[in-house]
């Protein structure tokens, strides 16, 4: 189903009037540079677009695809943050026009956004599981390693007893990793 022109105009005017902008597209020059980069790589085999396994792509209709209309509709979905529909639309454009730089550009941006979101989610999960503990590591000199009595170690060694003045929280300890010459 195509979004009507009036809806597009309304969305555009609304986005402009409220000052909304996609951070990744803050400058025309940046967008143009990205489009040139994507277009320059269009002749090299298949597009470099990874589709996450969880995304279900609906089959493309049997009717011929109007590429320009599909790009506009997909852009509207992108601006509205409906990334699943935007992805489906841009992928259908690539199915018809393998090297379409606009479709490749938006798919690249969605993949980058998805990657950042996944990284942030993972970092948040790690941070919450540490319960306020701070991970630190220190490089040790050969003299320090010898003084601690771990110069012959060939695998990780708990060296917490070497620091009686440190009150380690429950579950925390000091470990020397000889392969890295570091204290964790």
C-alpha positions as CSV (number, residue, x, y, z in Angstrom):
1,X,0.0,0.0,0.0
2,X,1.5,3.3,-1.1
3,X,1.5,6.2,1.3
4,X,-0.3,9.1,-0.3
5,X,1.6,12.2,-1.4
6,X,-0.3,14.4,1.1
7,X,0.9,12.1,4.0
8,X,4.5,12.5,2.7
9,X,4.1,16.3,2.6
10,X,2.6,16.3,6.0
11,X,5.4,14.1,7.4
12,X,8.0,16.2,5.8
13,X,6.6,19.5,7.0
14,X,6.1,18.0,10.5
15,X,9.6,16.7,10.7
16,X,11.0,20.1,9.5
17,X,8.8,22.2,11.8
18,X,9.7,20.2,14.9
19,X,13.3,20.1,14.1
20,X,13.6,16.4,13.9
21,X,16.5,15.0,11.9
22,X,18.2,11.7,11.7
23,X,21.6,12.2,13.3
24,X,23.3,10.1,10.6
25,X,22.0,12.4,7.9
26,X,22.8,15.7,9.4
27,X,24.6,17.1,6.5
28,X,23.9,16.9,2.8
29,X,27.6,16.6,2.1
30,X,27.9,13.6,4.4
31,X,25.0,11.9,2.7
32,X,26.4,12.6,-0.7
33,X,29.8,11.3,0.3
34,X,28.3,8.1,1.6
35,X,26.2,7.7,-1.6
36,X,29.3,8.1,-3.7
37,X,31.1,5.5,-1.6
38,X,28.3,3.1,-2.0
39,X,27.9,3.8,-5.7
40,X,31.6,3.3,-6.2
41,X,31.4,-0.2,-4.8
42,X,28.3,-1.1,-6.7
43,X,30.1,-2.9,-9.4
44,X,31.9,-5.3,-7.1
45,X,29.8,-8.4,-6.9
46,X,26.8,-8.7,-4.5
47,X,25.9,-5.8,-2.3
48,X,27.6,-5.8,1.1
49,X,24.3,-5.9,3.1
50,X,23.9,-8.3,6.0
51,X,20.3,-9.4,6.8
52,X,19.8,-10.4,10.4
53,X,18.5,-13.9,10.8
54,X,15.5,-12.6,12.9
55,X,14.2,-10.4,10.0
56,X,11.4,-12.0,8.0
57,X,11.2,-10.6,4.5
58,X,7.9,-10.8,2.8
59,X,7.9,-12.1,-0.8
60,X,8.0,-9.4,-3.5
61,X,4.7,-8.9,-5.3
62,X,4.5,-10.4,-8.8
63,X,3.7,-7.0,-10.4
64,X,6.6,-5.0,-11.8
65,X,8.3,-2.8,-9.2
66,X,8.4,0.9,-9.7
67,X,11.8,1.5,-8.3
68,X,11.5,5.3,-7.7
69,X,8.1,4.8,-5.9
70,X,9.6,1.9,-3.8
71,X,12.6,4.1,-2.8
72,X,10.3,6.9,-1.8
73,X,8.0,4.6,0.2
74,X,11.0,2.9,1.9
75,X,12.5,6.3,2.8
76,X,9.2,7.3,4.4
77,X,9.3,4.1,6.5
78,X,12.9,4.9,7.4
79,X,12.1,8.4,8.5
80,X,9.2,7.0,10.5
81,X,11.6,4.6,12.2
82,X,9.8,1.6,10.7
83,X,13.0,-0.1,9.8
84,X,11.6,-3.5,9.0
85,X,9.4,-2.2,6.3
86,X,12.1,0.2,5.1
87,X,14.5,-2.7,4.9
88,X,12.0,-4.8,2.9
89,X,11.4,-2.0,0.5
90,X,15.1,-1.3,-0.1
91,X,15.8,-5.0,-0.5
92,X,13.1,-5.3,-3.2
93,X,14.8,-2.4,-5.0
94,X,18.1,-4.2,-4.9
95,X,16.4,-7.3,-6.2
96,X,15.4,-5.4,-9.3
97,X,18.4,-3.0,-9.5
98,X,21.3,-4.8,-8.0
99,X,23.6,-1.8,-7.6
100,X,21.1,0.9,-6.7
101,X,23.1,3.3,-4.6
102,X,20.2,4.8,-2.7
103,X,18.9,1.4,-1.6
104,X,22.5,0.3,-0.7
105,X,23.0,3.5,1.3
106,X,19.9,3.2,3.4
107,X,20.6,-0.6,4.0
108,X,24.1,0.3,5.1
109,X,22.8,2.9,7.5
110,X,20.3,0.5,9.0
111,X,22.9,-2.2,9.4
112,X,25.2,0.3,11.1
113,X,22.4,1.4,13.4
114,X,21.5,-2.1,14.2
115,X,25.2,-2.9,15.0
116,X,25.5,0.1,17.3
117,X,22.2,-0.9,19.1
118,X,23.4,-4.5,19.6
119,X,26.8,-3.3,20.9
120,X,25.1,-0.9,23.4
121,X,22.7,-3.6,24.5
122,X,25.6,-5.9,25.2
123,X,27.6,-3.3,27.0
124,X,24.5,-2.4,29.2
125,X,24.1,-6.1,30.0
126,X,27.7,-6.5,31.0
127,X,27.7,-3.3,33.1
128,X,24.5,-4.3,35.0
129,X,25.9,-7.8,35.8
130,X,29.1,-6.3,37.4
131,X,27.0,-4.8,40.2
132,X,29.2,-1.7,40.5
133,X,32.6,-3.5,40.3
134,X,35.3,-1.9,38.2
135,X,37.5,-3.9,35.9
136,X,41.1,-2.8,36.0
137,X,44.4,-4.2,34.7
138,X,48.0,-3.3,35.2
139,X,51.2,-4.0,33.3
140,X,53.8,-5.7,35.6
141,X,57.5,-5.3,35.3
142,X,59.8,-8.4,35.4
143,X,60.9,-7.3,38.9
144,X,57.3,-7.1,40.2
145,X,56.6,-10.6,38.7
146,X,59.7,-12.0,40.4
147,X,58.8,-10.3,43.7
148,X,55.3,-11.8,43.6
149,X,56.8,-15.3,43.0
150,X,55.0,-16.0,39.8
151,X,57.8,-15.7,37.3
152,X,57.6,-19.5,36.5
153,X,53.8,-19.4,36.0
154,X,52.6,-20.5,32.6
155,X,48.9,-20.0,33.2
156,X,46.6,-17.5,35.1
157,X,47.4,-17.4,38.9
158,X,45.3,-15.9,41.7
159,X,47.6,-13.5,43.4
160,X,45.0,-12.0,45.8
161,X,47.0,-13.2,48.9
162,X,49.9,-10.9,47.7
163,X,47.7,-8.0,48.6
164,X,46.5,-8.4,52.2
165,X,45.8,-4.7,52.6
166,X,43.1,-4.9,49.8
167,X,39.6,-5.8,50.8
168,X,38.3,-7.5,47.7
169,X,34.5,-7.5,47.3
170,X,32.9,-10.9,47.2
171,X,33.6,-12.6,43.8
172,X,36.5,-10.3,43.1
173,X,40.2,-11.2,43.1
174,X,43.6,-10.4,41.6
175,X,44.8,-12.6,38.8
176,X,48.2,-12.5,37.1
177,X,48.2,-13.6,33.4
178,X,51.8,-14.5,32.4
179,X,51.0,-14.6,28.7
180,X,50.1,-10.9,28.9
181,X,52.4,-9.9,31.7
182,X,49.4,-8.2,33.3
183,X,47.6,-8.2,36.6
184,X,43.8,-8.2,36.4
